[in-house]
């Protein structure tokens, strides 16, 4: 197994453990998200600590015991068990462990939204907020200003999202803005959107049309794309008058251009043949 493959396998195993934990309704997914975020912040700051916890020369059990001593009493037993299991695994780079714990924190928040029946709204709000940020240079500057403190950014986001967006959206965006960990705001929001889609085992299609699509058009396009790609498809919808009489669909790196009718007819032909 390659080093890169080791980190990928370790992350996949951690995701499975998180899913098993949050399937149990007695586990508070929101509390788990907060605790995993706190562990992420600590390991992001403490370079030597994350190196020790990912040192391939040290036995996995020894690293798990160290994690238990470090985090026990600081976070709940569920979080300690989850992190201890992760440090038993092999990681290609110390940072990969921190990235994986952060992903689990975000996934726990999305799981809480799913349990509350609000995951669709959170998914859409993350996409819309990304569009707003990309089109508003002043807002982007305020949210990415390194001189601005965490409290100021949190208050700004509360004024923007509080009462207007789902609590899960506000939590995820606030965490990203206050702890970007070297990512651009746009990259972070895109990553959250993809994670939300994966939570529902769906692919994301960014659909840009000259005018808003009707509900029947959305259903037809979603069904056609799902059959073409072999997976359920979530549509993130955007309107751009410059797309005159047509539509632009982006799924991952693939871009489909053409009129709505033409693309749907072509999709139908491809499915039939």
C-alpha positions in Angstrom: 0.0 0.0 0.0 1.3 3.5 -0.9 1.6 6.1 1.8 -1.1 8.1 0.1 -3.3 5.0 0.1 -2.7 4.5 3.8 -4.2 7.9 4.6 -7.1 7.3 2.3 -7.8 4.0 3.9 -7.5 5.4 7.4 -9.9 8.2 6.5 -12.4 5.8 5.1 -12.2 3.6 8.2 -12.8 6.7 10.4 -15.8 7.7 8.3 -17.3 4.2 8.9 -16.8 4.5 12.6 -18.4 7.9 12.7 -21.4 6.6 10.8 -21.7 3.6 13.2 -21.6 6.0 16.1 -24.1 8.5 14.8 -26.5 5.8 13.8 -27.0 5.4 17.5 -29.6 8.1 18.5 -28.0 8.4 22.0 -24.9 10.0 20.4 -25.3 13.8 20.2 -23.9 14.6 16.8 -23.7 18.3 17.4 -21.6 17.8 20.6 -19.4 15.3 18.7 -18.9 17.9 16.0 -17.9 20.6 18.5 -15.4 18.2 20.2 -13.9 17.0 17.0 -13.5 20.6 15.9 -11.7 21.4 19.2 -9.3 18.4 18.6 -8.7 19.7 15.0 -7.8 23.2 16.3 -5.4 21.8 18.9 -3.6 19.4 16.5 -3.5 22.2 13.8 -1.6 24.4 16.3 0.6 21.7 17.9 2.8 20.4 15.0 5.0 18.3 17.3 2.0 16.6 18.8 0.5 15.6 15.5 3.8 14.3 14.4 4.0 12.1 17.5 0.5 10.8 17.0 1.2 9.8 13.4 4.8 8.5 13.9 4.9 5.2 12.0 7.8 4.1 14.2 5.5 4.1 17.3 3.1 1.2 18.1 -0.5 2.1 17.3 -1.6 1.2 20.8 0.9 3.5 22.4 -0.3 6.4 20.3 -3.9 5.5 21.2 -3.0 5.6 24.9 -1.3 8.9 24.5 -4.4 10.3 22.8 -6.6 9.0 25.6 -4.4 10.8 28.2 -4.3 14.0 26.2 -8.0 14.3 25.4 -9.6 12.3 28.2 -11.4 14.8 30.4 -11.3 17.5 27.7 -13.8 15.8 25.4 -16.3 13.0 25.8 -15.5 9.4 25.7 -17.0 8.9 22.2 -14.7 11.5 20.8 -11.7 10.0 22.6 -12.5 6.6 21.3 -12.9 7.9 17.7 -9.6 9.8 17.8 -7.8 7.0 19.5 -8.9 4.7 16.7 -7.6 7.1 14.1 -4.1 7.4 15.6 -3.8 3.7 15.5 -3.9 3.9 11.7 -1.1 4.7 9.4 -1.0 8.3 7.9 1.2 9.4 5.0 1.5 12.9 6.5 0.7 14.3 10.0 -1.6 16.9 8.4 -3.7 14.1 6.9 -4.8 13.1 10.4 -5.9 16.7 11.2 -7.7 17.0 7.8 -9.6 13.8 8.5 -10.7 14.8 12.0 -11.9 18.1 10.6 -13.9 16.3 7.9 -15.5 14.1 10.6 -16.4 17.3 12.6 -18.2 18.7 9.5 -19.8 15.4 8.7 -21.1 15.1 12.3 -22.7 18.6 11.8 -24.2 17.5 8.5 -25.5 14.3 10.1 -27.2 16.3 12.7 -28.9 18.3 9.9 -29.9 15.1 8.2 -31.4 13.8 11.5 -33.3 17.0 11.8 -34.6 16.8 8.2 -32.7 20.0 7.2 -29.8 18.6 5.1 -31.4 19.7 1.8 -31.7 23.3 3.0 -28.1 23.3 4.5 -26.8 22.0 1.2 -28.6 24.7 -0.8 -27.6 27.5 1.6 -23.9 26.5 1.5 -24.1 26.8 -2.3 -25.9 30.1 -2.3 -23.6 31.6 0.3 -20.6 30.6 -1.9 -22.2 32.5 -4.8 -22.8 35.6 -2.6 -19.2 35.6 -1.5 -17.8 35.2 -5.0 -19.8 38.2 -6.2 -19.3 40.5 -3.2 -15.6 41.5 -2.9 -16.2 43.6 0.2 -17.9 40.7 2.1 -15.1 38.3 1.0 -12.5 40.8 2.2 -14.2 41.1 5.6 -14.5 37.4 6.1 -10.9 36.6 5.0 -9.2 39.6 6.8 -6.4 38.1 8.9 -6.4 41.2 11.1 -10.0 40.7 12.1 -10.6 38.6 15.2 -12.7 35.5 15.6 -15.4 37.3 17.5 -15.8 40.0 14.8 -16.1 37.4 12.0 -18.5 35.4 14.1 -20.7 38.4 14.7 -20.6 39.4 11.1 -21.8 35.9 10.1 -24.5 36.0 12.8 -25.8 39.2 11.3 -25.8 37.7 7.8 -27.1 34.2 8.5 -28.7 34.3 11.9 -32.4 33.7 11.5 -32.0 33.5 7.7 -30.2 30.2 7.4 -30.4 26.9 9.1 -28.3 26.5 12.3 -26.2 23.8 10.6 -25.2 26.2 7.8 -24.2 28.9 10.2 -22.1 26.5 12.3 -20.3 25.1 9.3 -19.6 28.5 7.7 -18.5 30.0 11.0 -16.1 27.2 11.6 -14.6 27.6 8.1 -14.3 31.4 8.3 -12.7 31.4 11.7 -10.4 28.4 11.1 -9.7 28.3 7.4 -6.5 26.3 7.9 -4.8 27.7 4.8 -7.7 27.2 2.4 -9.4 29.9 0.4 -13.0 30.7 1.4 -14.3 29.5 -2.0 -12.4 26.2 -1.7 -13.7 25.6 1.8 -17.3 26.2 0.8 -17.0 24.0 -2.2 -15.6 21.2 0.0 -18.5 21.6 2.5 -21.0 21.4 -0.4 -19.4 18.2 -1.7 -19.4 16.7 1.8 -23.1 17.5 2.2 -23.8 15.9 -1.2 -21.8 12.8 -0.2 -23.8 12.6 3.0 -26.8 11.8 0.9 -24.8 9.7 -1.6 -25.5 12.2 -4.3 -23.4 13.9 -6.9 -23.7 17.6 -7.3 -24.6 19.3 -10.6 -24.1 23.0 -10.9 -26.9 24.2 -13.3 -26.7 27.7 -14.7 -29.7 28.8 -16.9 -30.8 32.0 -18.5 -34.1 31.9 -16.6 -35.2 29.9 -13.6 -36.1 26.3 -14.4 -39.7 25.1 -13.8 -40.3 22.2 -11.4 -40.9 19.8 -14.3 -37.7 20.9 -16.0 -35.8 20.3 -12.7 -37.2 16.9 -12.3 -36.5 15.9 -15.9 -33.0 17.2 -15.8 -32.2 15.6 -12.5 -33.6 12.3 -13.6 -31.6 12.4 -16.9 -28.4 13.3 -15.2 -28.9 10.6 -12.5 -29.2 8.0 -15.2 -26.3 9.3 -17.2 -24.0 9.2 -14.2 -25.5 6.2 -12.4 -25.9 8.0 -9.1 -28.6 10.3 -7.5 -28.0 13.9 -8.5 -28.5 17.1 -6.5 -29.0 20.2 -8.5 -27.4 23.5 -7.4 -29.3 26.1 -9.4 -28.0 29.4 -10.6 -29.5 32.0 -13.0 -27.3 33.9 -15.5 -29.0 36.0 -18.2 -25.9 35.6 -20.3 -26.8 32.0 -20.9 -29.2 33.0 -23.6 -31.8 30.4 -24.3 -29.7 27.6 -22.9 -28.2 25.9 -19.9 -24.8 25.0 -18.6 -24.4 22.0 -16.4 -21.1 21.2 -14.5 -20.6 17.8 -12.8 -17.2 17.6 -11.3 -14.8 18.6 -14.1 -17.2 17.8 -16.9 -19.2 20.7 -18.4 -22.3 20.2 -20.6 -23.5 23.1 -22.7 -26.6 23.4 -24.9 -30.3 24.2 -24.8 -32.4 22.5 -22.2 -34.5 20.6 -24.8 -31.4 19.6 -26.8 -29.5 18.3 -23.8 -32.5 16.4 -22.4 -33.2 14.8 -25.8 -29.5 13.9 -26.1 -29.6 12.4 -22.6 -32.6 10.3 -23.5 -30.9 9.0 -26.7 -27.8 8.1 -24.7 -29.8 6.3 -22.1 -31.7 4.4 -24.8 -28.7 3.4 -26.8 
